[in-house]
Amino acid sequence: MKDPRVSEVLRRSKRQLPRRPTVQSETKYIELMVVNDYEMFVQLRRSTTQARNFAKAVVNMADAIYREQLNTRIVLVAMETWSSANMVPVVTDPLTTLQNFMKYRKDSIKEQSDTVHLFS
């Protein structure tokens, strides 16, 4: 008669294959640059510190949402504040402003990032 304790020890265990990371399980990162336009600077009492703090607060809120819902982190890698004048025309037509800003980004922004946002 077999001893049940011995057979339990000798029984082969199933081999565990390491799980491959999936898009959902692996943390992703978005490198973000923020540009505060002149109107934002004026609205925040002409203070680069206030503009910087406001932008950081917005990015931190977005990071919290993306982290929780999408397992994605938003990393602020650079910031620019236009404290004397807008470097591109910011007009009422958003598409025109976007085109102007895209040209500015291509020609003038040297920092590497996945995306650049204009706070206006």
Contact map, one row per residue, 1 for C-alpha under 8 A:
111000000000000000000000000000000000000000000000000000000000000000000000000000000000000000000000000000000000000000000000
111101100000000000000000000000000000000000000000000000000000000000000000000000000000000000000000000000000000000000000000
111111100000000000000000000000000000000000000000000000000000000000000000000000000000000000000000000000000000000000000000
011111110000000000000000000000000000000000000000000000000000000000000000000000000000000000000000000000000000000000000000
001111111000000000000000000000000000000000000000000000000000000000000000000000000000000000000000000000000000000000000000
011111111100000000000000000000000000000000000000000000000000000000000000000000000000000000000000000000000000000000000000
011111111110000000000000000000000000000000000000000000000000000000000000000000000000000000000000000000000000000000000000
000111111110000000000000000000000000000000000000000000000000000000000000000000000000000000000000000000000000000000000000
000011111110000000000000000000000000000000000000000000000000000000000000000000000000000000000000000000000000000000000000
000001111111000000000000000000000000000000000000000000000000000000000000000000000000000000000000000000000000000000000000
000000111111100000000000000000000000000000000000000000000000000000000000000000000000000000000000000000000000000000000000
000000000111110000000000000000000000000000000000000000000000000000000000000000000000000000000000000000000000000000000000
000000000011111000000000000000000000000000000000000000000000000000000000000000000000000000000000000000000000000000000000
000000000001111100000000000000000000000000000000000000000000000000000000000000000000000000000000000000000000000000000000
000000000000111110000000000000000000000000000000000000000000000000000000000000000000000000000000000000000000000000000000
000000000000011111000000000000000000000000000000000000000000000000000000000000000000000000000000000000000000000000000000
000000000000001111100000000000000000000000000000000000000000000000000000000000000000000000000000000000000000000000000000
000000000000000111110000000000000000000000000000000000000000000000000000000000000000000000000000000000000000000000000000
000000000000000011111000000000000000000000000000000000000000000000000000000000000000000000000000000000000000000000000000
000000000000000001111100000000000000000000000000000000000000000000000000000000000000000000000000000000000000000000000000
000000000000000000111110110000000000000000000000000000000000000000000000000000000000000000000000000000000000000000000000
000000000000000000011111110000000000000000000000000000000000000000000000000000000000000000000000000000000000000000000000
000000000000000000001111110000000000000000000000000000000000000000000000000000000000000000000000000000000000000000000000
000000000000000000000111111000000000000000000000000000000000000000000110000000000000000000000000000000000000000000000000
000000000000000000001111111000000000000000000000000000000000000000000010000000000000000000000000000000000000000000000000
000000000000000000001111111100000000000000000000000000000000000000000010000000000000000000000000000000000000000000000000
000000000000000000000001111110000000000000000000000000000000000000000011100000000000000000000000000000000000000000000000
000000000000000000000000011111000000000000000000000000000000000000000011100000000000000000000000000000000000000000000000
000000000000000000000000001111100000000000000000000000000000000000000001111000000000000000000000000000000000000000000000
000000000000000000000000000111110000000000000000000000000000000000000001111000000000000000000000000000000000000011100000
000000000000000000000000000011111000000000000000000000000000000000000000011110000000000000000000000000000000000011100000
000000000000000000000000000001111100000000000000000000000000000000000000011111000000000000000000000000000000000011111000
000000000000000000000000000000111110000000000000000000000000000000000000000111100000000000000000000000000000000010111000
000000000000000000000000000000011111000000000000000000100000000000000000000101110000000000000000000000000000000000011110
000000000000000000000000000000001111100000000000000000000000000000000000000000111100000000000000000000000000000000011110
000000000000000000000000000000000111110110000000001000100000000000000000000000111100000000000000000000000000000000000111
000000000000000000000000000000000011111110000000000000000000000000000000000000001110110000000000000000000000000000000111
000000000000000000000000000000000001111111000000000000000000000000000000000000001111110000000000000000000000000000000001
000000000000000000000000000000000000111111100000000000000000000000000000000000000000000000000000000000000000000000000001
000000000000000000000000000000000001111111110000001000000000000000000000000000000000000000000000000000000000000000000011
000000000000000000000000000000000001111111111111001000000000000000000000000000001110000000000000000000000000000000000000
000000000000000000000000000000000000011111111110000000000000000000000000000000000010000000000000000000000000000000000000
000000000000000000000000000000000000001111111100000000000000000000000000000000000000000000000000000000000000000000000000
000000000000000000000000000000000000000111111110011000000000000000000000000000000000000000000000000000000000000000000000
000000000000000000000000000000000000000011111110010000000000000000000000000000000000000000000000000000000000000000000000
000000000000000000000000000000000000000011111111000000000000000000000000000000000010000000000000000000000000000000000000
000000000000000000000000000000000000000011011111111000000000000000000000000000000000000000000000000000000000000000000000
000000000000000000000000000000000000000010000111111100000000000000000000000000001010000000000000000000000000000000000000
000000000000000000000000000000000000000000000011111110000000000000000000000000000000000000000000000000000000000000000000
000000000000000000000000000000000000000000011011111111000000000000000000000000000000000000000000000000000000000000000000
000000000000000000000000000000000001000110010011111111100000000000000000000000001000000000000000000000000000000000000000
000000000000000000000000000000000000000000000001111111110000000000000000000000101000000000000000000000000000000000000000
000000000000000000000000000000000000000000000000111111111000000000000000000000000000000000000000000000000000000000000000
000000000000000000000000000000000000000000000000011111111100000000000000000000000000000000000000000000000000000000000000
000000000000000000000000000000000101000000000000001111111110000000000000000000000000000000000000000000000000000000000010
000000000000000000000000000000000000000000000000000111111111000000000000000100000000000000000000000000000000000000000000
000000000000000000000000000000000000000000000000000011111111100000000000000000000000000000000000000000000000000000000000
000000000000000000000000000000000000000000000000000001111111110000000000000000000000000000000000000000000000000000000000
000000000000000000000000000000000000000000000000000000111111111000000000010100000000000000000000000000000000000000000000
000000000000000000000000000000000000000000000000000000011111111100000000010000000000000000000000000000000000000000000000
000000000000000000000000000000000000000000000000000000001111111110000000000000000000000000000000000000000000000000000000
000000000000000000000000000000000000000000000000000000000111111111000000010000000000000000000000000000000000000000000000
000000000000000000000000000000000000000000000000000000000011111111100001111000000000000000000000000000000000000000000000
000000000000000000000000000000000000000000000000000000000001111111110000100000000000000000000000000000000000000000000000
000000000000000000000000000000000000000000000000000000000000111111111100000000000000000000000000000000000000000000000000
000000000000000000000000000000000000000000000000000000000000011111111111110000000000000000000000000000000000000000000000
000000000000000000000000000000000000000000000000000000000000001111111111100000000000000000000000000000000000000000000000
000000000000000000000000000000000000000000000000000000000000000111111111000000000000000000000000000000000000000000000000
000000000000000000000000000000000000000000000000000000000000000011111111000000000000000000000000000000000000000000000000
000000000000000000000001000000000000000000000000000000000000000011111111000000000000000000000000000000000000000000000000
000000000000000000000001111100000000000000000000000000000000000001111111100000000000000000000000000000000000000000000000
000000000000000000000000001111000000000000000000000000000000001001111111110000000000000000000000000000000000000000000000
000000000000000000000000001111000000000000000000000000000000001101100011111000000000000000000000000000000000000000000000
000000000000000000000000000011110000000000000000000000000011011001000001111100000000000000000000000000000000000000000000
000000000000000000000000000011110000000000000000000000000000001000000000111110000000000000000000000000000000000000000000
000000000000000000000000000000111100000000000000000000010010000000000000011111100000000000000000000000000000000000000000
000000000000000000000000000000111000000000000000000000000000000000000000001111100000000000000000000000000000000010000000
000000000000000000000000000000011100000000000000000000000000000000000000000111110000000000000000000000000000001000000000
000000000000000000000000000000001111000000000000000100000000000000000000000111111000000000000000000000000000000000000000
000000000000000000000000000000000111000000000000000000000000000000000000000001111100000000000000000000000000000000000000
000000000000000000000000000000000011110010000001001100000000000000000000000000111110000000000000000000000000000000000000
000000000000000000000000000000000011110010000000000000000000000000000000000000011111111000000000000000000000000000000000
000000000000000000000000000000000000110011000101000000000000000000000000000000001111110000000000000000000000000000000000
000000000000000000000000000000000000010000000000000000000000000000000000000000000111110000000000000000000000000000000000
000000000000000000000000000000000000110000000000000000000000000000000000000000000111111000000000000000000000000000000000
000000000000000000000000000000000000110000000000000000000000000000000000000000000111111111000000000000000000000000000000
000000000000000000000000000000000000000000000000000000000000000000000000000000000100111110000000000000010000000000000000
000000000000000000000000000000000000000000000000000000000000000000000000000000000000011111000000100110010000000000000000
000000000000000000000000000000000000000000000000000000000000000000000000000000000000011111100000100100000000000000000000
000000000000000000000000000000000000000000000000000000000000000000000000000000000000010111110000100100000000000000000000
000000000000000000000000000000000000000000000000000000000000000000000000000000000000000011111101100000000000000000000000
000000000000000000000000000000000000000000000000000000000000000000000000000000000000000001111100100000000000000000000000
000000000000000000000000000000000000000000000000000000000000000000000000000000000000000000111111100000000000000000000000
000000000000000000000000000000000000000000000000000000000000000000000000000000000000000000111111110000000000000000000000
000000000000000000000000000000000000000000000000000000000000000000000000000000000000000000001111111000000000000000000000
000000000000000000000000000000000000000000000000000000000000000000000000000000000000000000101111111100000000000000000000
000000000000000000000000000000000000000000000000000000000000000000000000000000000000000111111111111110000000000000000000
000000000000000000000000000000000000000000000000000000000000000000000000000000000000000000000111111111000000000000000000
000000000000000000000000000000000000000000000000000000000000000000000000000000000000000000000011111111100000000000000000
000000000000000000000000000000000000000000000000000000000000000000000000000000000000000111000001111111110000000000000000
000000000000000000000000000000000000000000000000000000000000000000000000000000000000000100000000111111111000000000000100
000000000000000000000000000000000000000000000000000000000000000000000000000000000000000000000000011111111100000000000000
000000000000000000000000000000000000000000000000000000000000000000000000000000000000000000000000001111111110000000000000
000000000000000000000000000000000000000000000000000000000000000000000000000000000000001100000000000111111111100000000000
000000000000000000000000000000000000000000000000000000000000000000000000000000000000000000000000000011111111100000010000
000000000000000000000000000000000000000000000000000000000000000000000000000000000000000000000000000001111111100000000000
000000000000000000000000000000000000000000000000000000000000000000000000000000000000000000000000000000111111100000000000
000000000000000000000000000000000000000000000000000000000000000000000000000000000000000000000000000000011111110000000000
000000000000000000000000000000000000000000000000000000000000000000000000000000000000000000000000000000011111111000000000
000000000000000000000000000000000000000000000000000000000000000000000000000000000000000000000000000000000001111100000000
000000000000000000000000000000000000000000000000000000000000000000000000000001000000000000000000000000000000111110000000
000000000000000000000000000000000000000000000000000000000000000000000000000000000000000000000000000000000000011111000000
000000000000000000000000000001111000000000000000000000000000000000000000000010000000000000000000000000000000001111110000
000000000000000000000000000001110000000000000000000000000000000000000000000000000000000000000000000000000000000111110000
000000000000000000000000000001111000000000000000000000000000000000000000000000000000000000000000000000000000000011111000
000000000000000000000000000000011110000000000000000000000000000000000000000000000000000000000000000000001000000011111100
000000000000000000000000000000011110000000000000000000000000000000000000000000000000000000000000000000000000000000111110
000000000000000000000000000000000111100000000000000000000000000000000000000000000000000000000000000010000000000000011111
000000000000000000000000000000000111100100000000000000100000000000000000000000000000000000000000000000000000000000001111
000000000000000000000000000000000001111100000000000000000000000000000000000000000000000000000000000000000000000000000111
